[in-house]
């Protein structure tokens, strides 16, 4: 089972867009996943390692864009999405499609 964690803090509202798009892609793919929403302000400094700004998404512990730096308490921009504050649907599909996803249509057969 895939584990997806969306890290955020309230000072950057783009996380709600990322959360909505995650739901869209999960519905499309039928991916069997555990999904967690984590407020980084409730985490220890050690737990914030690898937080590349709000929102940051980890799939099975790996950042969606591959960020591995120090924790950054700032609003994140996704270059692949034209600098928007959330990942594109295409990035979601690319990363989650290879995580054991099966289509809803296949699940109905």
Buried (B, 14 or more C-beta within 10 A) or exposed (E): EBEBBBBBBEEBEBBEBBBEBBEEBBEBBBBEBEBEEBEBEEBEEEEBEBBBBBBBBBBEEBBBBEBEEEBBEEBBBBEEBEEBBBBBBEBBBBBBBEBEBEEEEEEEE
